[in-house]
Amino acid sequence: MLPELTRSQIEAIRDTALSFDALVRERIHASLSFRLADVADYRAALALEAAVKTGALAAGLPLSNPKPAATAR
């Protein structure tokens, strides 16, 4: 997100006239979504996370935080 900021936005953040956290929050709400899944235990949660990161589910690879292709199994 930093490369997208204008000089005036950077200066406003520096001067505490603009909150960087607020800009990030706004971007997240406008551009990203998430889903929750209830699982039985920690081991099941790790297995589900691995499946999501490697694109094993119908949705394919996540746009954020995918497992690198070289290590995906």
C-alpha positions as CSV (number, residue, x, y, z in Angstrom):
1,M,0.0,0.0,0.0
2,L,2.9,2.4,0.7
3,P,3.8,2.8,-3.0
4,E,0.3,3.9,-3.8
5,L,0.3,6.8,-1.3
6,T,0.7,10.4,-2.6
7,R,3.3,12.7,-1.3
8,S,0.6,14.7,0.5
9,Q,-0.7,11.5,2.2
10,I,2.7,10.6,3.4
11,E,3.2,14.1,4.8
12,A,-0.2,14.0,6.5
13,I,0.7,10.6,8.1
14,R,4.0,12.0,9.2
15,D,2.2,15.0,10.8
16,T,-0.4,12.8,12.4
17,A,-3.1,14.5,10.4
18,L,-3.9,11.2,8.7
19,S,-3.9,7.7,10.2
20,F,-2.1,5.1,8.2
21,D,-4.0,2.4,10.1
22,A,-7.3,4.0,9.0
23,L,-6.1,3.9,5.3
24,V,-5.2,0.2,5.7
25,R,-8.5,-0.6,7.4
26,E,-10.4,1.1,4.6
27,R,-8.4,-0.8,1.9
28,I,-9.0,-4.1,3.7
29,H,-12.8,-3.5,4.0
30,A,-13.0,-2.4,0.3
31,S,-10.8,-5.0,-1.3
32,L,-10.6,-8.2,0.8
33,S,-13.0,-10.7,2.3
34,F,-12.6,-13.7,4.6
35,R,-14.5,-16.7,5.7
36,L,-14.6,-18.6,9.0
37,A,-14.7,-22.3,9.5
38,D,-15.5,-24.1,12.7
39,V,-13.2,-27.1,13.1
40,A,-12.9,-29.8,15.7
41,D,-9.5,-29.1,17.0
42,Y,-6.1,-27.5,16.4
43,R,-4.8,-30.3,14.2
44,A,-7.9,-29.9,11.9
45,A,-7.4,-26.2,11.8
46,L,-3.8,-26.7,10.6
47,A,-4.8,-29.2,8.0
48,L,-7.5,-26.8,6.7
49,E,-5.0,-24.0,6.6
50,A,-2.6,-26.1,4.6
51,A,-5.3,-27.1,2.1
52,V,-6.3,-23.4,1.6
53,K,-2.7,-22.3,1.2
54,T,-1.9,-24.9,-1.4
55,G,-5.0,-24.3,-3.4
56,A,-6.5,-27.8,-2.7
57,L,-10.0,-26.4,-2.2
58,A,-12.3,-25.4,-5.1
59,A,-11.6,-21.7,-4.7
60,G,-7.9,-22.3,-5.7
61,L,-4.9,-20.5,-4.3
62,P,-5.6,-17.5,-2.0
63,L,-4.5,-14.1,-3.2
64,S,-3.0,-13.4,0.2
65,N,-0.5,-15.7,1.9
66,P,-0.4,-18.7,-0.5
67,K,2.2,-21.4,0.1
68,P,5.1,-21.0,-2.4
69,A,4.7,-23.3,-5.4
70,A,8.1,-24.9,-4.8
71,T,7.1,-26.2,-1.3
72,A,3.4,-26.9,-2.0
73,R,2.6,-30.6,-1.7
